[in-house]
Amino acid sequence: MFLKHIDLTTALRPSYLPDEVLLFVQDNVGLYEGKFKLPNQQNGQVYLTSHRICYVDKDEPRKYSAALNLKEVDRYEFYAGFLKSSAKITIVPKPLKRSTLHNRVVSNTGVNSRGSTPSPAPSDNAYTPPSGPPSMTAATWVCTICSFSNPVPSNFDPTTANAHTPLPPCLACGIKPTLSQVLKAAISTASNRPAATPNASQSGLSSQEVSSPITPQSSDLLTFDTRVGSGQGKPDASVSFHCPRCTFSNHPSLLSCEMCGAPLLSQNIPSSISSSEYIRTQSPGPVKDSNSKTSQGGTDFAESVKISFRGGGEKIFYERLKSAMTQRKWLLQDAPPAPKSNRGMDDSSASGSPSTPVQKTKTAGIAGLEQLGLNMRKNNEILIGSAFEDLEALMASAKEVVALAERFAQQVNGASGDVTSKDNSILAESAHQLGLITTKDIVGGGSSESLYFSELARNLAEFLTDDSRGVLKRAGGILTLVELWAMFNRARGGVELVSPMDFEKAAQMWEGLKLPVRLRKFRSGVMVVQARDRTDDATIKSILAWLQDLHEFPPDRDVAWDWREFGRGVTAQEAAERFGWSLGVAEEELLMAEEHGALCREEGLEGLKFWKNYIGSTDPALLQKREAQEQADALIQRLKETGLIG
Amino acid sequence: MATTTTSPPPQPQSSSSSPSFPFPREYFFPAFFTRQTNITIHHAQLTKWSALILAYARHHRLFRITISAAAESDLFFNRGIDRRLSPPDIREVLDFMRKDGRAEFLRPDGAADAASAAAAAAGGDVVFLYWRKPEEWAALVEAFVEETAQKGSVLTVYELTEGENTRGTEFHGMDNQVLMKALNILVKRGKAQIFGSEDSLGVKFF
């Protein structure tokens, strides 16, 4: 399926893949498939990320949200809109078999994308240097400037390519290749396949297709598989494993080539992938059901998907989509991290590739540790050195540099021994992982600011409810807005800070967006943030339960009153300690409980204490009863006095 | 009950010889002695305090209290738990009772029988506690006169409060000023007539 069901976070935003970066958000969009509106996906937000286009439905987000992977996009067209028809962007998927597409999705989202990418290359391409790393495309072209082997883009079709086909620049040096170069590489890969198939020109770029066991040209693959299987069954060193890049015969249990470091295939993975792929195909999202039927009916082309921008924003979306398609961030994930490691080897032959420094720690003891540290420093040096050589390289290694910078920051903080700064760095780190980057320019400018606020609100909700961080949990389930504001901005690492006004506005939107957190205003005007399920009643209940417990346990010192009957008074301090609240929050909560009539106060030398309300409320029925009692008493007394009784 | 013989200046300084007053549960609750800010609780607190004061006064047959002195009495000062109601709070409770018709501040000039009793609001230190309202007292006196067939005859005020005949009635040993208020009500209704001078007042019932 072109459109796939997606998982949402607690804040009803798409959960991002690793390395995925949010580029643009626009609300008030609808989806079309072909010419027809998708009935349940007519009002929602579209998220453009570096990897995907996600649609999140407004009314039934968990049910009808969908995404399509940019890597499956063949082309995209812009329609500016005419009269009542709103602007649309049509996205046409690649004319590939569905199974192939799925295979890719799985392999990309897998933990080890390098190892899991199936490719027949080792068996038949062993003697062809250009078809090097088994990334998603088997074909590679060698940069003439830096001699780095780049993958040929997956959507590059030699039959249709012309001078206007966009070509990605070299991943290492950023120089664009000539068309003929890439064309040659693609064709050589295709022609190197021994079993020429009728659709070779089309499938030449997709190695996965070859790997899938149902395709006809896999006879050669089957032999490969059996050979590999035997090699696995009895770990025989004689069954060597040819490196796809340098043809060195490796030991079958190695994961990367001993000679050139190119990733080798682990043999059992293709089968597991294909099985998972079938599972995927059989469990599509609710919307896609009808889709799958039509595509099973024979049409090889999936229907194109149209995104209708009813609230504007289509131009920016188109621009960003264009740049995302040119950048092809999803390739980076699959590409071997070679540029850095290769350079490292060139520059300093002493240290190995930075990705595997652990292998170097053969020496034990302090010397080993020192060696390890030395290697690491050297790697860092190389990394930084190479990263700043030119801009493209910096972009390519941005991830590592950021990680390095964060590690340095952590070390600095660790040295000062400050607990809060350590907390902050952890926060910052996790914030980075989350992709906390809703900024004003990401959000569609066509609609008002409200989209920015709603995105910020969702962002905040995610930040709060993220389990790994436990921001709310650590604060006892309640946090003042100011504290949250400070924490959130600190987590953003000092850039793209949110102004207090915006922050408050965003927080006020939680209620409307049905997010799992809510903003509460205390009587004193203090605003706090807490989980939706923590109502006042729940808080009062827990406070009362606590006070009830104090009836059971004797106070730590003698008290004059009957503690079995009344328990004892508690201060805000005690409540803060008991529930993990901050002092201000504890005070507000106690006052809130008092206002509800559950607690009463006692002001004394020891400060303000709160008791369970034994004074009670004025109950009219009770008053009447008391009056009746008084009259009865008076009557009895009078009778006594007159000597009639007693 | 009603064994106090030297009542006229009934200062609640010392708990009287009568059996100890059964204080309510709230009296032993420390927070009861702090003014509550929650309106509902505060109202309940005032109501309970007012009930406690009246019950206490009835028990000890107190007709008037001096606030400064009463603040030290065990009515407002629970020595057991070392909690006391502060004088401003006492005043607030008494004011609450005044609105309810259960207390009245004595006017500083001593003109207690002023008709505009409510106007004599805060300020005074001495407060009358009406565990029976003057109307009720008036009804009691009237009933007594009726019962003892003394209509048309003249009784002195002293006779009413200290006389042998009234022994056993509730208004025996009553505070003079409170009694005067009650008698004035009867006068207004045309049921009695007061004459005589300050020291020897006489009342004629019709």
Interface residues (C-beta under 8 A of the other chain):
Chain A: V559 A560 W561 D562 E565 F566 G569 E594 E595 G597 C600 R601 E602 E603 G604 K609 W611 N613 Y614 I615 G616 S617 T618 L623 R626 Q637 R638 K640 E641 T642 G643
Chain B: M1 A2 R25 E26 F28 F29 P30 A31 F32 F33 T34 R35 Q36 T37 N38 T40 I41 H43 A44 Q45 T47 K48 A51 G80 I81 D82 R83 G168 T169 E170
